[in-house]
Amino acid sequence: MSAVVVFILFVICLMIAIPVSISLGIASVLPGAFDPSFTASATYVIRSMFGGLDSFPLLAVPMFVLSGIIMARGGISKKLFDVFAYFMGNRTAGMPCAVIVTCLFYGAISGSGPATVAAVGSMTIPILADLGYDRKFATAVVAVAGGLGVIIPPSIPFIMYGMASGASVSDLFLAGIIPGLLIGGLLMIYAVYYCKKNGEDKERIREVVGELHKKGFLAVLKESFLALLSPVIILGCIYTGVASPTEAAVISVFYALIISLFAYRTIHLKDIWAILVESIRTYAPIMFILAASVAFSRVLTLMQVPQAISAWILGNFTNKIILLLVINLFLLLVGMVMDTTPAILILTPILLPIVTQIGMNPIHFGIMMVVNLAVGFVTPPIGVNLFVASSLTDIPVMDLAKHAMPMILYFLLALLLITFVPQVSLALL
């Protein structure tokens, strides 16, 4: 069976709404089923699935998922927002900018885009709406800024890329800092432009920010200090050599649990079972996709698909700039129709050999790939962040997509800088 037929069958499975993990499993088994002499028998595929899950770095994923859910239930996002609103609220677009910075910080806790949208959006969208901002604008800001959750470390997609490529997860985390800040900065520039063009209810904003100022800086800082400390502890443990990314993920779970139970007292012991159930429901689909993706990528390798695609692309696109633009366009299209995890696990073995042949650093390519797929979080038809944000406000997904489009253009501007200026990603390494 040819590789083209395998890909066509995989796409057909997705189009008839068969879950991604099952579609990958079917596509992995078919070549061996139709050709008994092919190495990838059903037994080989099953072994590959279990072997793909037997990875120490992957343990970080369920831990970061659990940590993010604990912090969402513990109301950490509200405490982060208050401290940023205290400093930025009275400036032009201060409150939307405070939301963007909150997404940056919360992304550094949860490692997930949709989790960031859910936790920050459920709290900040009503606040922005009460302050007179258009609900569609407020929701779109959270949906797009939530994409920073997979770029600012720690990031679950970086862990997946590290597993697929063999690149250092710690280096990927470090390389994601400047691109994340760059995108956050560009989104804030757009927010300022929007607010200058459409105006703000300055009186109402001053009233709300004034209440925070009445509390006093020390009181606001005291309430949010432990929440602000969370990403510092997680990343500090990794880069001082105290803990690996996986161990730091476990530390983040215990830290989130301790401050939510005993410091803020926003969750109780009786809530822990529900939190564990939610985290398992969140991670289990990721685990099945992961196992099937590993098997599928190994089958493709046996069929020599990466080598064939690499030879074709390098034979047809000799100019490095054109080649990188084509790869970016391809990844953007994939991000629109496929979730981040299977996209990374399937495409990394195919695309990484191509970019390394033109001298691109694997860490740099990892950042570029994740930023491309992060744009997919806010572009239909998949657009997970859009669906999460829509569920919070009942605004139709396509309406949100229209309001998100200008911010996506700023995201794409950052993507071009990240692609063609390697030091944006590699400066801290």
N, C-alpha and C positions, 0 to 999 in steps of 0.2 A: 504493500500500500504506500502510495507516495505521500510526502509531507503535505502537499497542497490539499489532498483529499482529507487528511487528518485535520488540518486547519478549517476546512470548509465544514466538516462534521461538527467541530467544536463550536463554530459560529452558529450553525443551525440549532444546536442544543441550547445555546444562550438565547437565540431568538424565540424559541418556543417555551421560554421561561423555565428551563431546567436549571436548578441551582448551579452556581459556578463550580463548586467542589465536585459535584456529580458529573458535570460536563467535562471537567478536566480528567476525572477518573475514566469516563467512557473513551475519551480521545487517547488516553494512555494505554488502554487495554486493546483497542481495535487493531493496531498494526500486528501485534503478536497473535491475535485471534484469527486474522486472515492469512498470516504467513507463519506456520509453525516453526520454520527455521530461524525466524527473527529472535534475537536474544531476549527482548523484553516480553517474556511470557507474563501471564497473570500473576504467577508467584513472584517474579522479579518486580513487578509494579507494586505489589503489596509490601514486599521487603523494602522497596525504595520509600514508600509512604511512611513506614515505621522508622526507617533510618533517618528520614528527613526531620522527624520530630525529636530524635535523640541528640539534642544540641543544648549545651549549657547556656550559650548566649540567648537562646530563645526563651529561657525561663524568665527573662526580663519582661517579655511582652505581657503575660498574665499579671505580673506584679504591678506594672505601670497601669494596666487597666483597672486593677483593684484599687490602687492608690488614687487614681483619678475619680473613681466612683465614691470612695470615702470622702474625698475633699468636696465633691459636688454635693453630697448629702450633708456635709458639715458646714456648708455656707461659706466656704473659703473665698469664693469669687467676690462676694459682697464686701468682704474686708479688704481685699486687694483694690477693688474699685473705689472704695471710700478714700484710701490714701492717695490715689492718683487724682481723684476728683478734687481733693483738698488743694493740691498744688496747681492743677491745670484748669479747673472748672470755670474760672472767671475770664479766661482768655478766649479769643475767637476759636470756635469749634472745640473748646476745651473739653466738654463732656463726651462728644464722639471720640476725641483723641484719647481720653481716659479709658474708654471702652476698648480701643485698639491696644493700648498698653496693658490693660487687664488681660486681653486675649494672649498677648506675648508672654506675660508671667504665668498665666494659667496653663498655656501650652508647655511651659517649662516644668510644669507639675504633672500634667496628664499624658503628654506625648501623643495625643490624639486630636485630630481636627473636629470630628463630630462631637466628641466629649466636651471640647472647649466651647463649641457653639451652644450646646445644651446647658452647660453650667453657667456661662457668662450671659448668654442670651435670655434665659428665663428670668434673670435678675435685672439686667440693664435695659432691655427693650422697653418694659413698662416705664422705667425711670425716664428714658429719652422721650417717650411718647407723652408723658405727663409734663415734660419741659417744653413741649410744643414742636418737637421735631417730627417730621413726617414718618409714620410707622414703617412705610416701605423702605425709606432711607435707613432708618435705625436698624431694621432687620437685615438689610443687605450688608451694612457695615459689619455686623456681628458674623454673618455667614462668610464673608470674604476674609475678615481678620481671623476667624476661626481656623482658616487654612494654615496660619502661622504655627498652629499646634503641632504640625508634622515637620516643621523646619527648625524651630527653636528646640535645642536639646533639653531633655532626652526625647527621642522621637522613635516611635514604633517602626515607621518605614525605614529609618536608618538601620535599625537592628536587622530588619528583613534584608536590606541591601548588603549589609555586612555578612550575613549568612550566605547569600547567593554569590557574592564576589570574593569573599575571603578578606575583604578590607577591614581595617581596625574600626570597631564601633566607637571607641573613644575618640579617634581622629575624626570620624564622621560627625560626632556630637560637637566637637570643637569647631569644625569647618562650617557647621550650620548657624553659628552665632551671628556672624556679620551679615550673611544673606537674609536671615530673619529680621535683623534690625533694619537693614536696607528696605525690605518690603514694608515693614511697619512704618518707617519714616515716609515712604512714598504714599501709603494709604492716608497718613495724617495730613500730608500736603493736599491730597484730594478733598479730605474732610474740611480743611480750612477754605479751599476754593468753593466748595458747595455751600458752606455756611455764609460766606461773604456774598454769594450770589443770591441765596434764598432767604437770608436773614435768620435771626435767632430771637427768642423771647428772653432778652438779657435780664429783665426784672425778675422773672421766675427763676432763672438760673442763679442769680445773685442771692435770692432768698434761700434756695436749697444749699448752695455752697456756704452761705453764711451760717447755716445751722451746723455744718461741719466745723467751721472756724470757731463757733461758740464753744464747741467741745474742747478746742485747743489742739495744737499740733501733737503734744505729748500723748494726749488721750487717744487720738486717731492712730498714732504710730503704735501705741501700746496694744490696741485692738488688732492691728494688722501685722505686727512685727513677726509673729510666729509663722504667719502665712507667707510673708516676704522671704523668710529665712529658708523655706522649703527648697526652692531651686538651688540656693546657695549650698545647702547641705548635700543635695543629690550630686551636683556637679563638682563640689569641693571634694567629696569622697572619691570621685572617679579620678580627678586630675592631681590629687595629692598622693595617689597610689594606695589610699586606705582601702578602697573597694573597687572591684570590677563593675562594669555597668549592670550586670545581673545582681550582684550583691547590693549595689546602690539602689536598685529597684525595690529590693526587699526592705532596705532601710527606709525608703520613702513610704512603704506601706505602714510600717510601725510608727513612723513619725506622724503620718496623717491620722492614724488611729488614736495615738496618744493625745495630740492637740485637740482633735475633735471630741474625744471622750472626756478629757480631764481639764484642758485649758479653756476651750470655748463652750464645752458641754452642749454642743449642737446635735450630737447623736447619743444614743443610749445603748446599753448592752443588748437590749431586745432588738435593736435595729441591725445588728451585725449579721444575723442569718440572712435577712433580706438583701443586704449589700453583697454577701458572698454569692447568693443565687443570681443576682443581677450581673455580677462580674463573670460568672460561669456562662450565663446566657450570652454575654457579649463576646467572650473569648472563644467559646466552642466553635462557632462558625469559622472564625479566623483559623483555628487549629486544623479543621477539615480542609479548608482551602489551601493552607500551607502544605499539608501532607500530600494532597493531590497535585499541587504545583510542582513540588520536588520530583514526584514520579514523572510528571509530564515533561519537565525540563530534561530529565535523564533519558527519556525515550527520544526526545528531539535530538539530544547529543548523539545517541546511538544511530539515528537516522542521518547524522551529519548535517542537520539543518543550520546550526550556527555558522559552520564553515561555508556552506553554500550561500547563505544570505550575505555573509561578510565578503566573500569573493565578488558577488554581484554588485553590492553597494560600492566597494572600493574600485571596481572596474568601471562603474558608470559615473561616479562622483569623485573626481580627482582633486577638486578644489576643497580645501579644508573648511572654509567658511560656508560654502554651499552644503557640504556634507553635514556640518553641525546644524544648519538651519533645517535640513531635511529630517534629521533625527529629532530635533525639537518639535517639528510639526507632527511627526509620527507619534511621539509621546503625548502631545496635547490631544490628538485624536483618540489615542488609546485611553487616556485619562477620562475622556468624555463617556466612554462606554464600558469601562472595566474598573473594578475596585483596585486600590493601591497595592494590596498584598499580592494577588495573583499577577498583576502587571509587572511588579518588580521581580518576582521569582521566575516568571517565564521569560521576560525580555533581557534581564541582566546577562545571562550566559550567551545571548545572541548578540547584543549590542556592545558589551564591554570589549571583546576582542577587536571590534572595528575601531573604537575610539583609542584604544591603547596603541594600535598600529599607526595612528596619526599623532602620537605623542601626548595624549591626554592623560592626566593623572586619574587613577581609578576613584580617588576621594572626590576630586573635582566633578567627575562624571556622576557620582552618586548624588551630590548636591543638585546638579542640573536635572537629573532624572526625578528626584523627589519634588523639586519645585514645579516641574512640568505637571506631575501627577496631582500636586496640590491645587493647580488651576482646575483640574477635573472635579474637585470637590464643589466648585461653584458654577459648573457648566452643565446644562441638560445634555443627554437624558438621565444620566446617573445622578450627578450633583448632590452627593449625600448631605453636604452642609446646607444646601438649599432646602432639601426635604425636612431636615431637622429644624431649621429656622421657620419654615412654613408651618410645621406642626405646633410651634410655639405661638404663632400669631394668626393662623388661618388665612394668611395671604397666599394666593395662588403662586406656585413655583415659577411660572413663566413671568409673572409680574416682578418677582424678586430678581429673576435673571436679568430683566431689563434694567433695573436699578443697580444691579451689581456690575453691569458691563463696563462703565467707566473705571471702576476700581480694578477690574480684571485687566484693563489696558495698562494700568500702572504696574500690576503684577507682571505682565508680559515685558514691560520695560526693564524691570528688575531682572527678569529671566535672561534677557539679552546681555545685560551687564555681567551676570553670573557666568554665562556661557563663554563670552569673549574676553573677559578680564579674569583670568584664573586666580589672581591674588585676592579677589573678593571672597573666595572660598578658602584659599590656602594660606592667607596672611598669618593666621594664628598657629599654624602647624610648625 
